[in-house]
Amino acid sequence: MKIIKSVTKTDIGFLVFALAILAIGLNSEIKRRNLNENSRYTIGITTKVTHNRFGDSFIYFKYFVDSEVFVWSHILDNENVKKEQQYYVIFQSDNPQNSRLLTNKPVSSKVDSIPMNGWDELPL
């Protein structure tokens, strides 16, 4: 009795697609865990808001760590965020490119200076 009669190109394509989605999800989860385990905080400035044809909005922001500028973007989860606003950024201490803009944490006017390596905790 044959269990597998034939494997088609469609079956292989579906398997490759499913594995790619799994790999992307696993990579995102690893980055999220690393960000939360080795995190520091700094201040980022929003530079641009864009909208794609699927209805997603993206926020672009820049921030500095050790005098190096990082420019990053992610899907906007707060429609009140506008260009040229300051928010706290969480970043991975050993990989500062892994970051997330904390759009629910606007910077208060009380912050006078930012440490070159960021803060261990949010200065709230």
A tleap script that builds the chain and sets N, CA, C and O, in Angstrom:
source leaprc.protein.ff14SB
mol = sequence {
  NMET LYS ILE ILE LYS SER VAL THR LYS THR
  ASP ILE GLY PHE LEU VAL PHE ALA LEU ALA
  ILE LEU ALA ILE GLY LEU ASN SER GLU ILE
  LYS ARG ARG ASN LEU ASN GLU ASN SER ARG
  TYR THR ILE GLY ILE THR THR LYS VAL THR
  HIE ASN ARG PHE GLY ASP SER PHE ILE TYR
  PHE LYS TYR PHE VAL ASP SER GLU VAL PHE
  VAL TRP SER HIE ILE LEU ASP ASN GLU ASN
  VAL LYS LYS GLU GLN GLN TYR TYR VAL ILE
  PHE GLN SER ASP ASN PRO GLN ASN SER ARG
  LEU LEU THR ASN LYS PRO VAL SER SER LYS
  VAL ASP SER ILE PRO MET ASN GLY TRP ASP
  GLU LEU PRO CLEU
}
set mol.1.N position { 0.838 -1.181 0.000 }
set mol.1.CA position { 0.000 0.000 0.000 }
set mol.1.C position { 0.887 1.251 0.000 }
set mol.1.O position { 1.748 1.414 0.865 }
set mol.2.N position { 0.665 2.115 -0.968 }
set mol.2.CA position { 1.428 3.367 -1.044 }
set mol.2.C position { 0.701 4.462 -0.299 }
set mol.2.O position { -0.483 4.708 -0.530 }
set mol.3.N position { 1.427 5.130 0.612 }
set mol.3.CA position { 0.843 6.261 1.337 }
set mol.3.C position { 1.001 7.523 0.507 }
set mol.3.O position { 0.057 8.298 0.348 }
set mol.4.N position { 2.191 7.721 -0.015 }
set mol.4.CA position { 2.455 8.899 -0.850 }
set mol.4.C position { 2.441 8.446 -2.295 }
set mol.4.O position { 3.311 7.690 -2.727 }
set mol.5.N position { 1.466 8.901 -3.031 }
set mol.5.CA position { 1.362 8.514 -4.434 }
set mol.5.C position { 2.330 9.310 -5.289 }
set mol.5.O position { 3.087 8.746 -6.079 }
set mol.6.N position { 2.301 10.627 -5.127 }
set mol.6.CA position { 3.227 11.462 -5.876 }
set mol.6.C position { 3.324 12.824 -5.208 }
set mol.6.O position { 2.371 13.324 -4.610 }
set mol.7.N position { 4.490 13.395 -5.330 }
set mol.7.CA position { 4.731 14.732 -4.811 }
set mol.7.C position { 4.792 15.672 -6.007 }
set mol.7.O position { 5.603 15.485 -6.914 }
set mol.8.N position { 3.940 16.668 -6.004 }
set mol.8.CA position { 3.890 17.593 -7.130 }
set mol.8.C position { 4.697 18.850 -6.837 }
set mol.8.O position { 5.098 19.095 -5.699 }
set mol.9.N position { 4.924 19.625 -7.855 }
set mol.9.CA position { 5.608 20.905 -7.674 }
set mol.9.C position { 4.816 21.818 -6.753 }
set mol.9.O position { 5.398 22.600 -6.001 }
set mol.10.N position { 3.505 21.726 -6.807 }
set mol.10.CA position { 2.655 22.534 -5.928 }
set mol.10.C position { 2.870 22.149 -4.467 }
set mol.10.O position { 2.918 23.015 -3.593 }
set mol.11.N position { 2.998 20.850 -4.204 }
set mol.11.CA position { 3.248 20.387 -2.839 }
set mol.11.C position { 4.590 20.911 -2.327 }
set mol.11.O position { 4.690 21.373 -1.190 }
set mol.12.N position { 5.605 20.837 -3.160 }
set mol.12.CA position { 6.929 21.318 -2.777 }
set mol.12.C position { 6.897 22.827 -2.572 }
set mol.12.O position { 7.487 23.337 -1.619 }
set mol.13.N position { 6.216 23.542 -3.454 }
set mol.13.CA position { 6.093 24.999 -3.315 }
set mol.13.C position { 5.404 25.377 -2.017 }
set mol.13.O position { 5.842 26.293 -1.321 }
set mol.14.N position { 4.331 24.678 -1.688 }
set mol.14.CA position { 3.618 24.945 -0.445 }
set mol.14.C position { 4.510 24.674 0.756 }
set mol.14.O position { 4.508 25.452 1.710 }
set mol.15.N position { 5.272 23.587 0.729 }
set mol.15.CA position { 6.165 23.247 1.830 }
set mol.15.C position { 7.247 24.306 2.000 }
set mol.15.O position { 7.547 24.709 3.124 }
set mol.16.N position { 7.834 24.761 0.898 }
set mol.16.CA position { 8.857 25.818 0.960 }
set mol.16.C position { 8.253 27.103 1.521 }
set mol.16.O position { 8.865 27.768 2.356 }
set mol.17.N position { 7.056 27.448 1.061 }
set mol.17.CA position { 6.378 28.656 1.568 }
set mol.17.C position { 6.114 28.536 3.065 }
set mol.17.O position { 6.366 29.485 3.808 }
set mol.18.N position { 5.613 27.393 3.520 }
set mol.18.CA position { 5.322 27.185 4.947 }
set mol.18.C position { 6.598 27.261 5.780 }
set mol.18.O position { 6.590 27.838 6.868 }
set mol.19.N position { 7.688 26.690 5.287 }
set mol.19.CA position { 8.963 26.752 6.011 }
set mol.19.C position { 9.501 28.179 6.071 }
set mol.19.O position { 10.068 28.587 7.084 }
set mol.20.N position { 9.325 28.936 4.994 }
set mol.20.CA position { 9.773 30.332 4.994 }
set mol.20.C position { 8.995 31.150 6.018 }
set mol.20.O position { 9.586 31.948 6.746 }
set mol.21.N position { 7.688 30.966 6.083 }
set mol.21.CA position { 6.866 31.679 7.070 }
set mol.21.C position { 7.287 31.286 8.480 }
set mol.21.O position { 7.380 32.144 9.358 }
set mol.22.N position { 7.537 30.017 8.703 }
set mol.22.CA position { 7.985 29.541 10.010 }
set mol.22.C position { 9.331 30.161 10.385 }
set mol.22.O position { 9.520 30.576 11.529 }
set mol.23.N position { 10.262 30.228 9.440 }
set mol.23.CA position { 11.579 30.815 9.695 }
set mol.23.C position { 11.471 32.301 10.019 }
set mol.23.O position { 12.162 32.790 10.913 }
set mol.24.N position { 10.620 33.016 9.308 }
set mol.24.CA position { 10.424 34.449 9.575 }
set mol.24.C position { 9.838 34.654 10.965 }
set mol.24.O position { 10.281 35.532 11.706 }
set mol.25.N position { 8.854 33.854 11.317 }
set mol.25.CA position { 8.256 33.955 12.647 }
set mol.25.C position { 9.240 33.628 13.743 }
set mol.25.O position { 9.268 34.308 14.768 }
set mol.26.N position { 10.049 32.604 13.551 }
set mol.26.CA position { 11.049 32.218 14.541 }
set mol.26.C position { 12.095 33.313 14.701 }
set mol.26.O position { 12.495 33.631 15.821 }
set mol.27.N position { 12.539 33.891 13.589 }
set mol.27.CA position { 13.510 34.979 13.640 }
set mol.27.C position { 12.941 36.184 14.388 }
set mol.27.O position { 13.650 36.800 15.183 }
set mol.28.N position { 11.688 36.526 14.152 }
set mol.28.CA position { 11.049 37.648 14.844 }
set mol.28.C position { 10.966 37.387 16.345 }
set mol.28.O position { 11.198 38.287 17.151 }
set mol.29.N position { 10.642 36.178 16.706 }
set mol.29.CA position { 10.549 35.825 18.127 }
set mol.29.C position { 11.912 35.895 18.806 }
set mol.29.O position { 12.011 36.373 19.937 }
set mol.30.N position { 12.950 35.433 18.144 }
set mol.30.CA position { 14.305 35.501 18.701 }
set mol.30.C position { 14.722 36.955 18.894 }
set mol.30.O position { 15.284 37.306 19.932 }
set mol.31.N position { 14.451 37.804 17.900 }
set mol.31.CA position { 14.790 39.227 18.022 }
set mol.31.C position { 14.029 39.881 19.169 }
set mol.31.O position { 14.599 40.676 19.917 }
set mol.32.N position { 12.747 39.553 19.315 }
set mol.32.CA position { 11.939 40.124 20.387 }
set mol.32.C position { 12.480 39.714 21.751 }
set mol.32.O position { 12.570 40.542 22.658 }
set mol.33.N position { 12.837 38.457 21.899 }
set mol.33.CA position { 13.393 37.983 23.181 }
set mol.33.C position { 14.728 38.651 23.487 }
set mol.33.O position { 14.958 39.085 24.616 }
set mol.34.N position { 15.618 38.739 22.485 }
set mol.34.CA position { 16.904 39.389 22.689 }
set mol.34.C position { 16.722 40.852 23.065 }
set mol.34.O position { 17.450 41.374 23.909 }
set mol.35.N position { 15.764 41.506 22.448 }
set mol.35.CA position { 15.496 42.907 22.745 }
set mol.35.C position { 15.051 43.068 24.195 }
set mol.35.O position { 15.497 43.987 24.882 }
set mol.36.N position { 14.190 42.198 24.656 }
set mol.36.CA position { 13.679 42.301 26.021 }
set mol.36.C position { 14.700 41.870 27.068 }
set mol.36.O position { 14.652 42.357 28.197 }
set mol.37.N position { 15.619 40.974 26.728 }
set mol.37.CA position { 16.599 40.482 27.694 }
set mol.37.C position { 17.827 41.383 27.811 }
set mol.37.O position { 18.402 41.490 28.894 }
set mol.38.N position { 18.233 42.019 26.746 }
set mol.38.CA position { 19.447 42.848 26.719 }
set mol.38.C position { 19.111 44.279 26.337 }
set mol.38.O position { 19.734 44.849 25.441 }
set mol.39.N position { 18.139 44.854 27.006 }
set mol.39.CA position { 17.633 46.144 26.547 }
set mol.39.C position { 18.244 47.332 27.265 }
set mol.39.O position { 18.655 47.260 28.422 }
set mol.40.N position { 18.282 48.410 26.536 }
set mol.40.CA position { 18.628 49.732 27.044 }
set mol.40.C position { 17.650 50.694 26.371 }
set mol.40.O position { 16.911 50.311 25.463 }
set mol.41.N position { 17.656 51.941 26.825 }
set mol.41.CA position { 16.697 52.925 26.320 }
set mol.41.C position { 17.417 54.199 25.901 }
set mol.41.O position { 18.410 54.601 26.506 }
set mol.42.N position { 16.903 54.811 24.870 }
set mol.42.CA position { 17.379 56.107 24.423 }
set mol.42.C position { 16.178 56.873 23.879 }
set mol.42.O position { 15.034 56.445 24.033 }
set mol.43.N position { 16.448 57.994 23.251 }
set mol.43.CA position { 15.378 58.805 22.675 }
set mol.43.C position { 15.491 58.780 21.159 }
set mol.43.O position { 16.574 58.938 20.594 }
set mol.44.N position { 14.361 58.579 20.520 }
set mol.44.CA position { 14.310 58.592 19.067 }
set mol.44.C position { 13.442 59.731 18.569 }
set mol.44.O position { 12.540 60.199 19.263 }
set mol.45.N position { 13.729 60.163 17.365 }
set mol.45.CA position { 12.969 61.241 16.731 }
set mol.45.C position { 12.295 60.664 15.488 }
set mol.45.O position { 12.956 60.070 14.636 }
set mol.46.N position { 10.994 60.840 15.391 }
set mol.46.CA position { 10.283 60.355 14.213 }
set mol.46.C position { 10.649 61.230 13.020 }
set mol.46.O position { 10.705 62.455 13.133 }
set mol.47.N position { 10.893 60.605 11.892 }
set mol.47.CA position { 11.329 61.354 10.710 }
set mol.47.C position { 10.330 61.312 9.566 }
set mol.47.O position { 10.297 62.217 8.733 }
set mol.48.N position { 9.502 60.248 9.521 }
set mol.48.CA position { 8.579 60.140 8.395 }
set mol.48.C position { 7.482 59.142 8.745 }
set mol.48.O position { 7.720 58.166 9.456 }
set mol.49.N position { 6.296 59.392 8.246 }
set mol.49.CA position { 5.179 58.461 8.347 }
set mol.49.C position { 4.702 58.184 6.928 }
set mol.49.O position { 4.416 59.113 6.172 }
set mol.50.N position { 4.618 56.910 6.567 }
set mol.50.CA position { 4.147 56.543 5.233 }
set mol.50.C position { 2.977 55.571 5.352 }
set mol.50.O position { 2.776 54.932 6.385 }
set mol.51.N position { 2.225 55.480 4.281 }
set mol.51.CA position { 1.073 54.574 4.225 }
set mol.51.C position { 1.189 53.762 2.939 }
set mol.51.O position { 1.468 54.310 1.873 }
set mol.52.N position { 0.974 52.456 3.047 }
set mol.52.CA position { 1.008 51.653 1.828 }
set mol.52.C position { -0.407 51.392 1.331 }
set mol.52.O position { -1.380 51.779 1.979 }
set mol.53.N position { -0.517 50.754 0.215 }
set mol.53.CA position { -1.830 50.561 -0.399 }
set mol.53.C position { -2.678 49.516 0.317 }
set mol.53.O position { -3.861 49.370 0.011 }
set mol.54.N position { -2.095 48.792 1.258 }
set mol.54.CA position { -2.841 47.793 2.019 }
set mol.54.C position { -3.404 48.358 3.313 }
set mol.54.O position { -4.034 47.639 4.088 }
set mol.55.N position { -3.178 49.647 3.546 }
set mol.55.CA position { -3.711 50.295 4.731 }
set mol.55.C position { -2.768 50.329 5.915 }
set mol.55.O position { -3.129 50.851 6.970 }
set mol.56.N position { -1.561 49.783 5.771 }
set mol.56.CA position { -0.585 49.818 6.861 }
set mol.56.C position { 0.139 51.158 6.875 }
set mol.56.O position { 0.425 51.734 5.825 }
set mol.57.N position { 0.431 51.645 8.072 }
set mol.57.CA position { 1.218 52.862 8.229 }
set mol.57.C position { 2.562 52.475 8.831 }
set mol.57.O position { 2.635 51.612 9.705 }
set mol.58.N position { 3.615 53.115 8.360 }
set mol.58.CA position { 4.958 52.858 8.858 }
set mol.58.C position { 5.533 54.143 9.434 }
set mol.58.O position { 5.355 55.227 8.879 }
set mol.59.N position { 6.222 54.000 10.554 }
set mol.59.CA position { 6.879 55.140 11.183 }
set mol.59.C position { 8.389 54.950 11.035 }
set mol.59.O position { 8.918 53.884 11.350 }
set mol.60.N position { 9.064 55.964 10.567 }
set mol.60.CA position { 10.516 55.951 10.462 }
set mol.60.C position { 11.050 56.821 11.586 }
set mol.60.O position { 10.489 57.875 11.886 }
set mol.61.N position { 12.131 56.380 12.204 }
set mol.61.CA position { 12.705 57.133 13.311 }
set mol.61.C position { 14.214 56.953 13.331 }
set mol.61.O position { 14.749 55.993 12.777 }
set mol.62.N position { 14.882 57.885 13.973 }
set mol.62.CA position { 16.338 57.780 14.127 }
set mol.62.C position { 16.683 57.963 15.596 }
set mol.62.O position { 15.969 58.623 16.351 }
set mol.63.N position { 17.795 57.359 15.973 }
set mol.63.CA position { 18.273 57.451 17.349 }
set mol.63.C position { 19.780 57.260 17.341 }
set mol.63.O position { 20.346 56.764 16.367 }
set mol.64.N position { 20.422 57.652 18.420 }
set mol.64.CA position { 21.873 57.595 18.511 }
set mol.64.C position { 22.283 56.673 19.655 }
set mol.64.O position { 21.708 56.715 20.743 }
set mol.65.N position { 23.292 55.836 19.387 }
set mol.65.CA position { 23.915 54.997 20.408 }
set mol.65.C position { 25.412 55.056 20.148 }
set mol.65.O position { 25.864 54.753 19.044 }
set mol.66.N position { 26.183 55.443 21.156 }
set mol.66.CA position { 27.645 55.571 21.015 }
set mol.66.C position { 28.028 56.438 19.824 }
set mol.66.O position { 28.929 56.082 19.064 }
set mol.67.N position { 27.367 57.550 19.656 }
set mol.67.CA position { 27.628 58.511 18.577 }
set mol.67.C position { 27.345 57.954 17.187 }
set mol.67.O position { 27.716 58.578 16.193 }
set mol.68.N position { 26.703 56.809 17.097 }
set mol.68.CA position { 26.327 56.239 15.804 }
set mol.68.C position { 24.829 56.435 15.610 }
set mol.68.O position { 24.041 56.195 16.524 }
set mol.69.N position { 24.443 56.870 14.422 }
set mol.69.CA position { 23.029 57.101 14.140 }
set mol.69.C position { 22.425 55.825 13.548 }
set mol.69.O position { 23.025 55.167 12.698 }
set mol.70.N position { 21.251 55.505 14.012 }
set mol.70.CA position { 20.492 54.367 13.498 }
set mol.70.C position { 19.169 54.893 12.966 }
set mol.70.O position { 18.499 55.689 13.623 }
set mol.71.N position { 18.802 54.450 11.788 }
set mol.71.CA position { 17.525 54.818 11.185 }
set mol.71.C position { 16.752 53.525 11.005 }
set mol.71.O position { 17.263 52.568 10.423 }
set mol.72.N position { 15.537 53.492 11.495 }
set mol.72.CA position { 14.767 52.271 11.492 }
set mol.72.C position { 13.304 52.587 11.253 }
set mol.72.O position { 12.900 53.748 11.315 }
set mol.73.N position { 12.508 51.571 10.982 }
set mol.73.CA position { 11.077 51.767 10.804 }
set mol.73.C position { 10.341 50.529 11.282 }
set mol.73.O position { 10.917 49.446 11.381 }
set mol.74.N position { 9.078 50.701 11.572 }
set mol.74.CA position { 8.199 49.575 11.845 }
set mol.74.C position { 6.760 50.003 11.652 }
set mol.74.O position { 6.465 51.185 11.473 }
set mol.75.N position { 5.871 49.029 11.691 }
set mol.75.CA position { 4.456 49.328 11.494 }
set mol.75.C position { 3.975 50.221 12.629 }
set mol.75.O position { 4.267 49.974 13.799 }
set mol.76.N position { 3.255 51.234 12.273 }
set mol.76.CA position { 2.750 52.206 13.243 }
set mol.76.C position { 1.541 51.641 13.967 }
set mol.76.O position { 0.562 51.224 13.348 }
set mol.77.N position { 1.629 51.634 15.291 }
set mol.77.CA position { 0.529 51.097 16.090 }
set mol.77.C position { -0.238 52.192 16.827 }
set mol.77.O position { -1.162 51.901 17.586 }
set mol.78.N position { 0.139 53.434 16.607 }
set mol.78.CA position { -0.505 54.554 17.276 }
set mol.78.C position { -0.665 55.676 16.248 }
set mol.78.O position { 0.320 56.298 15.848 }
set mol.79.N position { -1.869 55.928 15.832 }
set mol.79.CA position { -2.112 56.902 14.759 }
set mol.79.C position { -1.858 58.357 15.187 }
set mol.79.O position { -1.876 59.254 14.344 }
set mol.80.N position { -1.624 58.599 16.476 }
set mol.80.CA position { -1.358 59.960 16.951 }
set mol.80.C position { 0.095 60.369 16.767 }
set mol.80.O position { 0.439 61.528 17.001 }
set mol.81.N position { 0.945 59.455 16.357 }
set mol.81.CA position { 2.364 59.751 16.171 }
set mol.81.C position { 2.545 60.547 14.881 }
set mol.81.O position { 2.027 60.180 13.827 }
set mol.82.N position { 3.276 61.618 14.987 }
set mol.82.CA position { 3.537 62.491 13.838 }
set mol.82.C position { 5.036 62.664 13.642 }
set mol.82.O position { 5.838 62.271 14.489 }
set mol.83.N position { 5.393 63.248 12.529 }
set mol.83.CA position { 6.783 63.538 12.200 }
set mol.83.C position { 7.381 64.538 13.193 }
set mol.83.O position { 6.696 65.438 13.679 }
set mol.84.N position { 8.666 64.361 13.481 }
set mol.84.CA position { 9.449 65.263 14.345 }
set mol.84.C position { 9.028 65.231 15.812 }
set mol.84.O position { 9.195 66.227 16.516 }
set mol.85.N position { 8.495 64.126 16.278 }
set mol.85.CA position { 8.187 63.969 17.703 }
set mol.85.C position { 9.227 63.055 18.339 }
set mol.85.O position { 9.837 62.231 17.659 }
set mol.86.N position { 9.426 63.205 19.651 }
set mol.86.CA position { 10.400 62.385 20.371 }
set mol.86.C position { 9.693 61.339 21.228 }
set mol.86.O position { 8.729 61.626 21.938 }
set mol.87.N position { 10.215 60.110 21.132 }
set mol.87.CA position { 9.707 58.996 21.915 }
set mol.87.C position { 10.896 58.187 22.420 }
set mol.87.O position { 11.995 58.265 21.871 }
set mol.88.N position { 10.663 57.420 23.457 }
set mol.88.CA position { 11.708 56.521 23.922 }
set mol.88.C position { 11.831 55.350 22.952 }
set mol.88.O position { 10.860 54.920 22.329 }
set mol.89.N position { 13.050 54.857 22.849 }
set mol.89.CA position { 13.367 53.716 22.006 }
set mol.89.C position { 14.009 52.660 22.891 }
set mol.89.O position { 14.929 52.958 23.653 }
set mol.90.N position { 13.532 51.437 22.793 }
set mol.90.CA position { 14.203 50.314 23.443 }
set mol.90.C position { 15.090 49.674 22.391 }
set mol.90.O position { 14.653 49.428 21.267 }
set mol.91.N position { 16.353 49.402 22.760 }
set mol.91.CA position { 17.262 48.778 21.805 }
set mol.91.C position { 18.071 47.699 22.504 }
set mol.91.O position { 18.258 47.734 23.720 }
set mol.92.N position { 18.542 46.754 21.731 }
set mol.92.CA position { 19.351 45.657 22.257 }
set mol.92.C position { 20.760 46.176 22.481 }
set mol.92.O position { 21.371 46.707 21.554 }
set mol.93.N position { 21.291 46.034 23.691 }
set mol.93.CA position { 22.578 46.634 24.033 }
set mol.93.C position { 23.730 46.109 23.179 }
set mol.93.O position { 24.631 46.879 22.848 }
set mol.94.N position { 23.734 44.835 22.814 }
set mol.94.CA position { 24.823 44.297 22.011 }
set mol.94.C position { 24.517 44.284 20.513 }
set mol.94.O position { 25.335 43.825 19.715 }
set mol.95.N position { 23.353 44.783 20.134 }
set mol.95.CA position { 22.964 44.911 18.719 }
set mol.95.C position { 21.973 46.072 18.616 }
set mol.95.O position { 20.769 45.841 18.504 }
set mol.96.N position { 22.461 47.317 18.653 }
set mol.96.CA position { 21.566 48.478 18.697 }
set mol.96.C position { 20.599 48.614 17.529 }
set mol.96.O position { 19.631 49.369 17.617 }
set mol.97.N position { 20.843 47.900 16.440 }
set mol.97.CA position { 19.901 47.957 15.321 }
set mol.97.C position { 18.579 47.274 15.659 }
set mol.97.O position { 17.546 47.607 15.079 }
set mol.98.N position { 18.601 46.339 16.576 }
set mol.98.CA position { 17.379 45.671 17.007 }
set mol.98.C position { 16.688 46.607 17.993 }
set mol.98.O position { 17.099 46.714 19.148 }
set mol.99.N position { 15.650 47.274 17.539 }
set mol.99.CA position { 15.027 48.316 18.364 }
set mol.99.C position { 13.525 48.385 18.103 }
set mol.99.O position { 12.995 47.786 17.168 }
set mol.100.N position { 12.874 49.137 18.966 }
set mol.100.CA position { 11.439 49.388 18.796 }
set mol.100.C position { 11.138 50.770 19.369 }
set mol.100.O position { 11.563 51.100 20.476 }
set mol.101.N position { 10.411 51.560 18.617 }
set mol.101.CA position { 9.977 52.869 19.066 }
set mol.101.C position { 8.792 52.687 19.997 }
set mol.101.O position { 7.811 52.038 19.632 }
set mol.102.N position { 8.870 53.247 21.185 }
set mol.102.CA position { 7.790 53.119 22.165 }
set mol.102.C position { 6.830 54.287 21.987 }
set mol.102.O position { 6.938 55.303 22.674 }
set mol.103.N position { 5.893 54.134 21.063 }
set mol.103.CA position { 4.993 55.231 20.714 }
set mol.103.C position { 4.027 55.580 21.839 }
set mol.103.O position { 3.363 56.615 21.781 }
set mol.104.N position { 3.943 54.746 22.843 }
set mol.104.CA position { 3.106 55.064 24.001 }
set mol.104.C position { 3.903 55.758 25.104 }
set mol.104.O position { 3.378 56.009 26.189 }
set mol.105.N position { 5.179 56.070 24.824 }
set mol.105.CA position { 6.050 56.728 25.797 }
set mol.105.C position { 6.682 57.989 25.196 }
set mol.105.O position { 7.865 57.979 24.854 }
set mol.106.N position { 5.906 59.077 25.063 }
set mol.106.CA position { 6.518 60.319 24.566 }
set mol.106.C position { 7.510 60.862 25.587 }
set mol.106.O position { 7.364 60.640 26.789 }
set mol.107.N position { 8.504 61.565 25.104 }
set mol.107.CA position { 9.545 62.120 25.968 }
set mol.107.C position { 9.028 63.384 26.625 }
set mol.107.O position { 8.479 64.265 25.964 }
set mol.108.N position { 9.208 63.461 27.929 }
set mol.108.CA position { 8.819 64.680 28.646 }
set mol.108.C position { 9.916 65.718 28.471 }
set mol.108.O position { 11.042 65.385 28.099 }
set mol.109.N position { 9.595 66.943 28.732 }
set mol.109.CA position { 10.573 68.023 28.582 }
set mol.109.C position { 11.600 68.024 29.711 }
set mol.109.O position { 12.510 68.852 29.707 }
set mol.110.N position { 11.475 67.116 30.675 }
set mol.110.CA position { 12.387 67.059 31.810 }
set mol.110.C position { 13.738 66.435 31.465 }
set mol.110.O position { 14.693 66.608 32.222 }
set mol.111.N position { 13.847 65.726 30.364 }
set mol.111.CA position { 15.087 65.047 30.006 }
set mol.111.C position { 16.068 66.072 29.451 }
set mol.111.O position { 15.808 66.711 28.432 }
set mol.112.N position { 17.210 66.219 30.143 }
set mol.112.CA position { 18.203 67.206 29.735 }
set mol.112.C position { 19.274 66.623 28.819 }
set mol.112.O position { 19.690 67.265 27.854 }
set mol.113.N position { 19.720 65.399 29.126 }
set mol.113.CA position { 20.771 64.793 28.318 }
set mol.113.C position { 20.544 63.286 28.219 }
set mol.113.O position { 19.878 62.678 29.058 }
set mol.114.N position { 21.112 62.711 27.179 }
set mol.114.CA position { 20.965 61.277 26.921 }
set mol.114.C position { 22.345 60.641 27.056 }
set mol.114.O position { 23.285 61.079 26.393 }
set mol.115.N position { 22.487 59.613 27.902 }
set mol.115.CA position { 23.781 58.922 27.977 }
set mol.115.C position { 24.139 58.298 26.628 }
set mol.115.O position { 23.255 57.845 25.902 }
set mol.116.N position { 25.423 58.271 26.291 }
set mol.116.CA position { 25.852 57.749 24.990 }
set mol.116.C position { 25.420 56.304 24.770 }
set mol.116.O position { 25.133 55.914 23.638 }
set mol.117.N position { 25.368 55.508 25.829 }
set mol.117.CA position { 24.956 54.104 25.724 }
set mol.117.C position { 23.510 53.904 26.128 }
set mol.117.O position { 23.061 52.763 26.240 }
set mol.118.N position { 22.779 54.956 26.345 }
set mol.118.CA position { 21.389 54.858 26.762 }
set mol.118.C position { 21.245 54.581 28.252 }
set mol.118.O position { 22.236 54.492 28.978 }
set mol.119.N position { 20.020 54.449 28.691 }
set mol.119.CA position { 19.700 54.186 30.086 }
set mol.119.C position { 19.404 52.698 30.293 }
set mol.119.O position { 18.963 52.002 29.378 }
set mol.120.N position { 19.659 52.228 31.522 }
set mol.120.CA position { 19.277 50.857 31.891 }
set mol.120.C position { 17.771 50.746 32.047 }
set mol.120.O position { 17.184 49.709 31.737 }
set mol.121.N position { 17.143 51.818 32.532 }
set mol.121.CA position { 15.703 51.870 32.738 }
set mol.121.C position { 15.178 53.174 32.159 }
set mol.121.O position { 15.926 54.136 31.988 }
set mol.122.N position { 13.904 53.195 31.863 }
set mol.122.CA position { 13.289 54.423 31.357 }
set mol.122.C position { 13.368 55.517 32.407 }
set mol.122.O position { 13.026 55.272 33.563 }
set mol.123.N position { 13.802 56.707 32.049 }
set mol.123.CA position { 13.896 57.821 33.007 }
set mol.123.C position { 12.572 58.553 33.172 }
set mol.123.O position { 12.463 59.735 32.849 }
set mol.124.N position { 11.575 57.851 33.672 }
set mol.124.CA position { 10.249 58.455 33.827 }
set mol.124.C position { 10.046 58.998 35.213 }
set mol.124.O position { 8.982 59.540 35.514 }
savepdb mol mol.pdb
quit
